[in-house]
């Protein structure tokens, strides 16, 4: 084998880039994967970060380091955007944050931690129509006890995740941390939603009034296989206000300023629940 042929089959090509005697970064190209690994350095030569690029865009795993050598952040990119698990760490090695990303946006549950390793907060993000939004939040005190006043979340329980055909499944919803405190009430809007919680068929939507902060929905499946229940829990309060106050707050015209009426304020928690019928 002659020399040019030998180099043609080497999988890695090392490119050293330097402005002076101290390296700023190295790049290693892998001709088999099409990925370029980039390694950045602190002025003293210690590794600052390493990650992969494809056609000039971040693609693959990235890791950033403190000057001490301990990991500061890890992340995953796909075609230049975050798409995977992002983790951040304190200098002592304890985890600081863990968040899942999809197409550059947080999705699913993400968590924040204190420097001693105890949980500080949890946030749920969902794909809502054409964007990602915050859906639920839980905040914890230093002993990891939930702080209800600054949380807003619900729990869903059932009589099982797998049932037999002919049996019913009972979904029990409980608003654990109400947005409006003691004034909150709940009701369910179930069905008619697509996978991004867009209401595409209002006629297929059931409304279930709750009992205080709980509500129950019963399903009797007619076929075997996976079933998906989607909808939203409405956390609302009803407040009596005068027509004059309504005029000020909502910019509406009123005929009798002394008239007293009701106004409803609502916030929503969206949910998807799967179960199987055998």
C-alpha positions in Angstrom: 0.0 0.0 0.0 1.5 3.4 -1.0 1.5 6.3 1.4 -1.4 8.3 0.0 -3.7 5.2 0.0 -2.9 4.5 3.6 -3.9 8.0 4.7 -7.1 7.8 2.7 -8.3 5.0 4.9 -7.4 6.5 8.3 -10.7 7.2 10.1 -9.6 10.3 12.0 -7.9 13.5 10.8 -6.5 15.7 13.6 -6.5 19.5 13.0 -4.7 21.6 15.5 -5.8 25.3 15.7 -3.8 27.8 17.7 -3.3 31.5 17.8 -0.1 31.3 19.8 1.7 28.7 21.8 -1.4 27.9 23.9 -4.0 25.7 22.2 -7.5 27.2 22.0 -9.1 24.1 20.6 -8.6 20.9 18.6 -10.8 19.3 16.0 -10.9 15.7 15.0 -12.8 14.6 11.9 -14.1 11.1 11.6 -14.7 10.2 8.0 -16.7 7.2 8.8 -19.4 9.0 10.9 -19.0 12.4 9.2 -18.7 14.0 12.7 -16.1 16.5 13.9 -15.1 16.3 17.5 -14.1 19.7 18.9 -12.2 20.0 22.2 -11.8 23.5 23.8 -9.2 24.3 26.4 -8.6 26.7 29.3 -5.5 28.9 29.0 -3.6 26.4 31.2 -4.4 23.6 28.8 -7.1 21.9 30.8 -10.2 20.8 28.8 -13.0 23.4 28.9 -15.5 21.6 26.6 -15.9 18.8 24.1 -18.6 18.0 21.6 -19.5 16.9 18.1 -20.4 18.8 15.0 -22.0 17.8 11.7 -21.8 20.1 8.7 -21.0 23.0 11.1 -23.9 22.3 13.5 -23.8 20.8 17.0 -24.8 17.1 16.7 -24.3 14.6 19.4 -23.1 14.8 23.0 -21.5 17.9 24.5 -19.7 18.2 27.9 -18.5 21.4 29.6 -16.0 21.2 32.5 -15.0 23.4 35.4 -11.3 24.3 35.6 -11.1 21.7 38.4 -11.9 19.0 35.8 -15.3 18.2 37.2 -18.3 18.2 34.9 -20.3 21.4 34.7 -22.9 20.5 32.0 -23.8 17.7 29.6 -26.3 18.0 26.7 -27.4 16.4 23.5 -27.9 18.2 20.2 -29.5 17.2 16.9 -28.8 19.3 13.9 -27.9 22.4 16.0 -30.7 22.3 18.5 -31.0 20.7 22.0 -32.7 17.3 21.7 -32.2 15.0 24.7 -31.3 15.3 28.3 -29.6 18.4 29.6 -27.8 18.1 33.0 -26.0 20.8 35.0 -23.8 20.1 38.1 -22.4 22.1 41.0 -18.6 22.3 41.4 -18.9 19.7 44.2 -20.3 17.2 41.7 -23.9 17.3 42.9 -26.6 17.6 40.2 -28.0 21.1 39.8 -30.5 20.6 37.0 -32.0 17.9 34.8 -34.2 18.9 31.9 -35.4 17.0 28.8 -35.4 18.9 25.5 -37.2 18.2 22.2 -36.5 20.2 19.1 -34.8 22.9 21.2 -37.5 23.3 23.8 -38.0 21.8 27.3 -40.4 18.8 27.2 -41.6 16.5 30.0 -40.5 16.9 33.6 -37.4 18.9 34.5 -35.8 19.1 37.9 -33.7 21.6 39.9 -31.6 20.6 43.0 -29.9 22.4 45.8 -26.2 22.2 46.3 -26.7 19.5 48.9 -28.4 17.3 46.4 -32.0 17.8 47.7 -34.8 18.6 45.2 -35.7 22.3 44.9 -38.3 22.3 42.1 -39.9 20.2 39.4 -41.5 21.6 36.2 -43.5 19.9 33.5 -43.5 21.2 29.9 -45.8 19.9 27.2 -46.2 20.4 23.4 -49.2 22.7 23.2 -50.5 23.4 19.7 -47.4 24.9 18.0 -45.3 25.6 21.0 -44.0 24.1 24.3 -45.5 25.6 27.5 -45.2 25.1 31.3 -47.9 22.8 32.5 -47.3 21.9 36.1 -44.8 23.0 38.8 -43.8 21.8 42.2 -41.6 23.7 44.6 -39.9 22.2 47.6 -38.5 23.6 50.8 -35.1 22.7 52.2 -36.4 19.5 53.7 -38.0 18.5 50.3 -41.5 19.2 51.6 -43.8 20.6 48.9 -44.6 24.3 49.1 -48.2 24.3 48.1 -48.6 28.1 47.8 -46.0 28.2 44.9 -46.9 24.9 43.3 -49.6 23.9 40.8 -50.0 20.3 40.0 -52.4 17.3 40.0 -52.2 13.6 40.4 -54.1 10.9 38.4 -54.7 7.4 39.8 -56.7 4.5 38.5 -57.9 1.0 39.3 -55.2 -0.3 37.0 -53.1 0.3 33.9 -54.2 -3.0 32.3 -57.8 -4.2 32.4 -59.8 -7.0 30.6 -62.3 -6.3 27.9 -65.7 -5.7 29.5 -64.2 -4.0 32.6 -64.2 -0.3 33.2 -61.3 1.9 34.2 -61.9 4.7 36.7 -59.5 7.6 36.5 -59.4 9.7 39.7 -58.0 13.2 39.3 -57.0 15.3 42.3 -55.7 18.9 42.3 -53.0 18.7 44.9 -52.0 22.4 44.8 -54.8 24.7 43.6 -53.9 27.9 41.9 -56.7 29.9 43.6 -56.2 28.3 47.1 -59.4 27.7 49.0 -61.5 29.3 46.2 -60.5 26.7 43.6 -62.9 24.2 42.1 -62.2 21.7 39.3 -63.9 20.2 36.3 -62.6 17.9 33.6 -62.7 18.4 29.8 -61.9 15.0 28.2 -61.8 13.9 24.6 -61.7 15.8 21.3 -58.0 16.8 21.8 -55.2 15.9 19.5 -51.7 15.0 20.7 -50.8 18.7 21.1 -53.9 19.4 23.1 -55.6 21.2 20.3 -59.4 20.9 20.6 -60.3 19.6 17.2 -63.6 18.0 18.0 -65.7 19.8 20.7 -68.6 17.4 20.0 -66.5 14.5 21.3 -65.6 16.3 24.5 -67.1 15.3 27.9 -67.3 17.7 30.8 -67.2 16.3 34.3 -67.9 18.6 37.2 -65.6 17.9 40.2 -66.4 17.5 43.9 -64.2 20.1 45.5 -60.7 19.4 44.2 -61.3 16.0 42.8 -63.1 14.5 39.8 -63.5 11.0 38.4 -63.9 9.8 34.8 -65.1 6.3 34.0 -64.2 4.6 30.7 -65.7 1.3 29.4 -63.5 0.3 26.4 -65.1 -1.5 23.5 -61.9 -3.0 22.0 -58.6 -4.5 23.0 -55.2 -2.7 22.8 -53.8 0.6 23.9 -56.2 3.4 24.8 -55.3 7.1 25.3 -57.4 9.6 27.3 -56.5 13.2 26.7 -57.9 16.4 28.1 -57.5 19.2 30.6 -58.3 19.8 34.2 -59.8 23.2 34.7 -58.8 24.9 38.0 -61.3 27.7 38.4 -62.9 30.2 40.8 -66.2 32.0 40.7 -66.2 35.5 42.1 -69.0 37.9 42.6 -68.3 41.4 41.3 -70.3 44.5 40.5 -71.0 45.6 36.9 -69.0 48.7 37.6 -66.0 46.6 38.6 -66.4 44.4 35.6 -66.4 47.5 33.4 -63.1 48.6 34.9 -61.4 45.1 34.8 -62.7 43.8 31.5 -63.6 47.0 29.6 -67.2 46.0 29.0 -70.2 48.2 28.6 -72.8 48.0 31.4 -76.3 49.3 31.7 -76.7 49.1 35.5 -73.5 49.8 37.4 -75.1 48.6 40.6 -75.9 45.1 39.2 -74.0 42.2 40.8 -72.8 39.3 38.7 -70.4 36.4 38.6 -67.0 36.2 36.8 -65.1 33.0 36.4 -61.3 32.8 36.2 -59.6 29.6 35.1 -56.2 28.0 34.6 -55.6 24.6 33.0 -53.5 21.5 33.5 -53.3 19.3 30.4 -52.9 15.5 30.7 -52.5 12.3 28.7 -53.3 8.9 30.3 -52.7 5.6 28.7 -54.0 2.2 29.6 -54.2 -1.3 28.0 -57.1 -3.6 27.4 -56.3 -7.3 27.1 
